[in-house]
C-alpha cells in the first residue's frame, strides 16, 4: 500500500463483483498494462540505440492509472495529457505500430514523423496529446470539456498532469473556469512523487493534492494509483459526477515511476532500495497477476497474454525501424488548420 492511501469500502467493491465479470475485466487490464510496460521497455532500448531522438519520458510503473481510468469511459470521451504520454496512447486504443513509428520519426507515425514522443494525436481514439509545455494541457482539457458543455453532450474530458505541474498558474485558472461553468472534466494528478528531480515533499506546500480544488468547490480524493481496481472505482465516481452535470472532479493518483524523469535522467535523487521496494511490494502488474490467480486463472493463460504482447511490441519495433522517413515536402504541411 502506498503510504497515506488506504482503500475505502467503495474501492474494495471490485472484490465482491461477479467473479466471471471481474475475471474478464482483470484479464483485459492485465493485457493493457503489460502492453504499455513492454512497449516502454522497448522504446527505452531503441532510444539507447540512437533510433529515437529528442525527449522521451517513459510510463513504466504508472500503468494502472491510465488503464483503470480508461475502463470508465465511453466513445466520445476525450483524453489529454503531458509529455509522459505513450501509455495513454496505447490505453485509448492507438496502434503500437503507429506510436513506435512516430517515436522513431517515420512517415507511418501518428504525426507523420514530425511530432515525436511528446506530440502525437488521434481524434478517432479521443486522444488529444501529448504536450511538452508543463501544465499547458490542463487548460486545453478544460477547453475540451467546454466543447462538450457547449454541444450539450454527456462526454467527459480526462485531463492528466503531474504533481510537478499541479502548482502551475494555468492549472488554477482552469479549476476556476471549470467550477464556475460546471464543465465535465476530471482533473487527474499523477503523483509519482518526483518532478524533474525534486520530491513533491520539497516542492509543494499542499500535502494532499486532491484538495487543491477545494477553494473552488471541486470534490477530490486520493487514490492508490498502483491498484487498477481502486483507480477504476474512483474513476467511475468522478466520471458519473461529470456526466450528471455537477461540474469537475479531482483525483490524485498516488503512483510511482521506476525510471528517471526522462531518458537523460539518472535519477540519483532517490535510492535503488526505494525503487526496488516498490517493485517487490506494490507493483501494479503483479497485483493484477495475483488477483487473477485468486480467481482461478492459471499461469498458462497469463503467459499466453505475455507472448501475445511480446509479438505486438516486436512487430512495432521492426515496423518503426523499416518504415520510411518523411519526405522533405512534409516540412510545409500540417502547419495550419482552417476552421469550418
C-alpha positions in Angstrom: 0.0 0.0 0.0 1.3 3.5 -0.9 1.8 5.5 2.3 -1.1 7.7 3.1 -3.6 5.9 0.8 -6.0 3.4 2.4 -8.6 1.7 0.2 -12.2 2.8 1.0 -15.1 0.4 1.1 -16.0 1.6 -2.4 -12.5 1.0 -3.6 -12.8 -2.6 -2.3 -16.1 -3.1 -4.1 -14.3 -4.8 -7.1 -13.6 -7.8 -4.8 -17.3 -8.5 -4.4 -18.1 -8.2 -8.1 -19.3 -11.2 -10.1 -16.2 -13.4 -10.3 -16.6 -14.1 -14.0 -17.1 -10.4 -14.9 -14.2 -9.4 -12.6 -12.0 -12.1 -14.2 -12.6 -10.7 -17.7 -12.1 -7.2 -16.5 -8.8 -8.0 -14.9 -7.6 -10.1 -17.9 -8.1 -7.1 -20.2 -6.5 -4.8 -17.6 -3.5 -7.2 -17.3 -3.0 -7.2 -21.1 -3.3 -3.5 -21.4 -0.8 -2.9 -18.6 1.7 -5.4 -19.8 1.5 -3.9 -23.3 2.3 -0.5 -22.0 5.2 -1.7 -19.9 6.8 -3.9 -22.6 6.3 -1.2 -25.2 8.0 1.4 -23.0 10.9 -1.0 -22.2 11.5 -1.5 -26.0 11.2 2.3 -26.5 13.9 2.7 -23.9 16.1 0.2 -25.8 15.6 2.0 -29.1 16.4 5.3 -27.5 19.7 3.8 -26.2 20.5 2.6 -29.7 20.0 6.2 -31.0 16.9 5.3 -33.0 14.7 7.7 -31.0 15.8 11.4 -30.8 14.7 14.3 -28.7 13.0 13.8 -25.4 11.5 10.5 -24.2 9.6 10.1 -20.9 8.6 6.6 -20.0 5.5 5.5 -18.2 6.9 2.3 -16.6 5.3 1.8 -13.1 2.3 4.0 -13.6 0.3 1.7 -15.9 -2.6 1.2 -13.5 -3.6 4.8 -13.6 -4.5 5.2 -17.3 -5.8 1.6 -17.7 -8.1 1.9 -14.7 -9.4 5.3 -15.9 -10.0 4.1 -19.4 -12.3 1.4 -18.0 -14.7 4.2 -17.1 -15.0 5.9 -20.5 -17.3 5.6 -23.5 -16.9 6.6 -27.2 -16.9 10.4 -27.4 -15.0 11.0 -24.2 -11.6 12.7 -24.5 -8.1 12.2 -23.0 -5.3 14.7 -22.9 -2.1 14.5 -21.0 1.5 15.8 -20.8 4.8 14.5 -22.3 4.7 11.2 -20.4 2.1 10.0 -22.9 2.8 6.7 -24.6 0.8 4.7 -22.1 -2.2 6.9 -22.6 -2.0 6.4 -26.3 -1.9 2.7 -26.1 -4.7 2.6 -23.4 -7.0 4.6 -25.7 -6.5 2.0 -28.4 -3.9 3.7 -30.6 -1.8 1.1 -32.5 1.6 0.2 -31.2 3.0 0.3 -34.7 1.9 3.9 -35.2 3.1 5.1 -31.8 6.6 3.5 -32.2 6.9 4.7 -35.7 6.3 8.3 -34.5 8.9 7.8 -31.8 11.5 6.9 -34.5 10.4 9.8 -36.7 8.9 7.8 -39.5 6.2 8.8 -42.0 3.9 6.0 -40.8 3.7 7.5 -37.3 0.6 9.1 -35.9 2.0 12.6 -36.6 3.8 11.6 -39.8 7.1 11.5 -38.0 7.0 15.2 -37.2 5.7 15.1 -33.6 7.9 12.6 -31.9 7.4 11.4 -28.3 5.5 14.3 -26.9 3.3 15.4 -29.8 1.0 12.8 -31.4 -2.7 12.7 -31.6 -5.7 10.6 -32.6 -9.1 12.3 -32.8 -10.5 8.9 -33.8 -9.5 7.4 -30.4 -10.3 10.6 -28.5 -6.6 11.3 -27.7 -5.7 15.0 -27.9 -1.9 14.8 -27.0 0.9 14.7 -25.7 2.0 18.3 -24.7 5.5 19.4 -24.0 4.8 22.6 -22.0 4.4 21.8 -18.3 0.8 22.2 -17.3 -0.4 23.6 -20.7 -2.6 20.7 -21.4 -4.8 21.4 -18.3 -6.4 24.5 -19.8 -6.8 22.6 -23.1 -8.5 19.8 -21.2 -10.9 22.3 -19.7 -11.5 23.6 -23.3 -12.4 20.1 -24.4 -14.9 20.0 -21.5 -16.2 23.4 -22.6 -16.9 22.0 -26.1 -18.9 19.1 -24.5 -20.9 21.6 -22.4 -21.5 23.8 -25.4 -22.7 21.0 -27.6 -24.8 19.6 -24.7 -23.4 16.1 -24.8 -22.6 13.9 -21.8 -19.0 13.4 -22.9 -16.2 13.8 -20.3 -12.7 15.1 -20.6 -10.0 13.3 -18.7 -7.1 15.8 -18.1 -3.9 14.3 -16.8 -1.0 16.2 -15.3 1.8 15.5 -12.8 2.3 16.7 -9.2 5.1 18.9 -10.6 2.7 20.7 -12.9 0.0 21.0 -10.2 1.4 24.3 -8.9 1.3 26.0 -12.3 -0.8 29.1 -12.6 -2.9 27.9 -15.5 -4.0 24.9 -13.5 -5.8 27.0 -11.0 -7.2 29.3 -13.7 -8.6 26.1 -15.3 -10.0 25.0 -11.9 -11.8 28.3 -11.6 -13.4 28.2 -15.1 -14.4 24.6 -14.8 -16.0 25.1 -11.5 -17.7 28.3 -12.5 -19.3 26.8 -15.6 -19.7 23.2 -14.2 -17.6 21.8 -17.0 -17.4 17.9 -17.3 -13.7 17.5 -16.7 -11.9 15.0 -14.5 -8.6 16.5 -13.4 -6.1 13.7 -12.7 -2.9 14.4 -10.9 -0.4 11.5 -11.5 1.6 12.0 -8.3 4.7 9.8 -8.9 6.5 11.6 -6.1 9.2 13.3 -8.2 9.2 16.1 -10.7 12.3 16.7 -12.8 14.4 15.6 -9.8 12.7 17.1 -6.8 10.5 15.3 -4.4 6.9 16.6 -4.0 7.6 16.8 -0.3 10.1 19.6 -1.1 8.2 21.3 -3.8 4.6 21.5 -2.7 3.2 23.2 0.4 0.0 21.3 -0.2 0.4 17.8 1.3 -2.9 16.5 0.0 -3.1 17.4 -3.7 -6.6 16.0 -4.1 -7.8 19.0 -2.1 -6.2 21.6 -4.3 -9.5 22.3 -6.0 -11.3 22.8 -2.6 -11.3 26.7 -2.9 -13.5 26.3 -6.0 -15.7 23.6 -4.5 -14.2 20.9 -6.6 -14.5 17.5 -4.9 -11.4 15.4 -4.8 -9.9 12.2 -3.4 -6.6 10.4 -3.1 -6.4 7.0 -4.8 -3.9 4.2 -4.7 -2.7 4.6 -8.3 -0.9 1.3 -8.3 -4.2 -0.6 -7.8 -6.1 -0.7 -11.1 -9.4 -1.6 -9.4 -9.1 1.3 -6.9 -8.4 3.6 -9.9 -11.4 2.2 -11.8 -13.8 2.6 -8.8 -12.7 6.2 -8.1 -12.8 6.9 -11.9 -16.4 5.7 -12.0 -17.4 8.1 -9.3 -15.6 11.0 -10.9 -17.0 10.4 -14.4 -20.5 9.9 -13.2 -20.3 13.2 -11.3 -19.3 14.9 -14.5 -21.9 13.2 -16.7 -24.6 14.3 -14.2 -23.8 17.9 -14.8 -22.2 18.5 -11.4 -19.0 20.0 -12.7 -15.4 19.0 -12.4 -13.8 16.4 -10.2 -10.2 16.0 -9.0 -8.3 12.7 -8.5 -4.9 12.5 -7.0 -3.3 9.2 -8.1 -0.6 8.1 -5.8 1.7 6.3 -8.2 5.4 5.7 -8.9 7.7 5.8 -11.9 10.6 3.3 -11.9 12.7 5.1 -14.5 14.1 8.7 -14.4 12.1 11.7 -15.3 13.3 11.3 -18.9 15.8 9.0 -20.6 18.5 11.6 -19.8 17.8 11.5 -16.1 19.9 9.1 -13.9 17.5 9.6 -11.0 20.3 9.9 -8.4 17.9 11.8 -6.1 16.4 8.6 -4.8 17.9 5.2 -3.7 17.8 2.0 -5.6 16.3 0.4 -2.5 13.3 2.7 -2.7 12.6 1.7 -6.3 13.2 -2.0 -5.6 10.9 -1.9 -2.6 8.0 -0.6 -4.7 8.7 -3.2 -7.4 8.6 -6.0 -4.9 5.7 -4.9 -2.7 3.4 -2.8 -4.8 3.9 -3.3 -8.5 0.7 -2.6 -10.4 1.0 -5.6 -12.8 2.0 -8.1 -10.2 -1.0 -7.1 -8.1 -3.3 -7.9 -11.0 -1.5 -11.2 -11.7 -2.0 -12.3 -8.1 -5.7 -11.3 -8.2 -6.1 -13.4 -11.4 -4.5 -16.4 -9.6 -7.0 -16.0 -6.8 -9.8 -16.1 -9.4 -8.5 -19.4 -10.8 -6.6 -18.0 -13.8 -3.6 -20.3 -14.3 -0.1 -19.3 -15.3 -0.6 -20.6 -18.8 -3.3 -18.1 -19.6 -1.2 -15.1 -18.4 1.8 -16.5 -20.2 -0.3 -16.5 -23.4 -1.0 -12.8 -22.9 2.6 -12.2 -22.3 3.6 -13.9 -25.5 0.9 -12.0 -27.5 2.2 -8.7 -26.2 5.8 -9.6 -26.9 4.9 -10.3 -30.5 3.0 -7.0 -30.8 5.9 -5.0 -29.4 8.5 -6.8 -31.5 6.4 -6.2 -34.6 6.0 -2.5 -33.7 9.8 -2.1 -33.3 10.5 -3.7 -36.6 7.8 -1.7 -38.4 9.2 1.5 -36.9 12.8 0.7 -38.0 11.9 -0.2 -41.5 9.3 2.5 -42.3 10.4 5.4 -44.5 11.3 8.8 -43.1 9.1 11.7 -44.0 9.7 13.4 -47.3 11.2 16.9 -47.2 8.0 18.3 -48.5 6.3 17.4 -45.2 8.1 20.4 -43.7 5.4 22.6 -45.3 2.3 20.5 -44.5 0.1 20.4 -41.4 1.2 23.9 -40.2 -2.3 25.4 -40.3 -5.8 24.2 -40.0 -8.6 26.2 -41.5 -11.7 26.5 -39.3 -15.0 25.5 -40.8 
